[in-house]
Amino acid sequence: MFLTIVVFILIFSLIVFVHEIGHFVVAKRAGIKVEEFGFGFPPRLFSYKKGETTYSLNLFPIGGFVKIHGEDGKKKDDPDSDRAFYSKTIWTRVKILTAGVTMNFLLAAVLLSVGYWIGLPAMIDSEIVGDANREKIQITEITSNSPAYQAGIKIGDTINYFKFEEETFKFLKISAIQEFINKHKGEEIIVVVNRGDQILEKSIIPRVVHSEQEGPLGIGLVKTAIISYPWYQSLYKGFMSTIQLTYMIIIALGTLLWHLIVSGKLAMEVAGPVGIFDLTNQATNLGFIYILQLTAILNIHLAIINILPFPALDGGRLLFLGIEKIKGSPVSGKVEGITHASGFALLILLMIAVTWHDIAKFF
């Protein structure tokens, strides 16, 4: 558990650090005064000042911020007005606001490129497993309250073999596993799985009555293999995978919002901090390459969310710049401040609701 906590903090620290570095560098290059670069959230533990910028280390490591002069609007008698955020062109401000998510997308592409060079787990089409060290049958989905869920089977577990009445059954095809499970509905079987370096035995009874989508155990299976490429191909694969994942996540997010508006219900599970911590725990148990893959995916998720036109997010600030461009003058600082504060409050409430849902699901 301690290792998972450390990995969880490191993942989010890296994501936030890279995001804020984007804002910081582009603001500096634009000649804007950057008052503070803070790692973590206050209270402040340590700080030092270099030039006009204070660099601080704060108590809560998951987070960070860049305090840019004039980002909260124009103030009277500002001696540094020529170096303030509000004094720059709309295009310059757009570049500063989008620099964070751009860096997150770049980090995801770099991480995936490294992953493809080292070797990333990927789904394969072949029906027969060849090299058992390279190819495996892996669990990718578990339905809540299903026999597999109740037995403690986790997403990412690799099926090693089955036991039934003192006999051992090892299968090289997903279809053979499905046939075996269907044959033993209502009977106790032992599923032997690999989870990282652990070999675990799980007693489970496939249910007789079930929906066609969920199956007797309530699991989804895929054939996976560790696939690697030469470094020059891995760069291309990393960037293309980032584009593909971005498209898939946007489609999934759009579907989720549409179903929420139409039916008032979520069409899929939404993970908050507790859910992401559980995913981190699973990735940590599986090994470094899975941590790297999770970090890349979280980068893309958070970049997309941050660019949404919602108050308090970078996308919300971009929306106000768009309004300024259309009307020819900035929106009232008071109005924008209230809007962002309200948006931030809504985000906190949403985070609390999702966290509560995560806790209820796990406990």
Buried (B, 14 or more C-beta within 10 A) or exposed (E): EEEBEEBBBBBBBBBBBBBBBBBBBBBBEBEBBBBBBBBBBEEBEEEEEEEEBBEBEBEEBBBBBBBBBBBBBEEEEBEBBEBBBBBBEEEBBBBBBBBBBBBBBBBBBBBBBBBBBBBBBBEBEEEEBEEEEBBBBBBEEBBEEBBBBEBEBBBBBBBBEBBBEEEEBEBBEBEBBBEBBEEBBEEEBBBBBBBBEEEBEBEBBBBEEBEEEBBBBBBBBBBBBBBBBEEEEBBEBBBBBBEEBBEEBEEBBEEBEEBEEEEEEEBEEBBBBBBBBBBBBBBBBBEEBBBBBBBBBBBBBBBBBBBBEBBBBBBBBBBBBEEBEEEEEBBEEEEBEEBBEEBBEEBEEEEEEBBEBBEEEEE
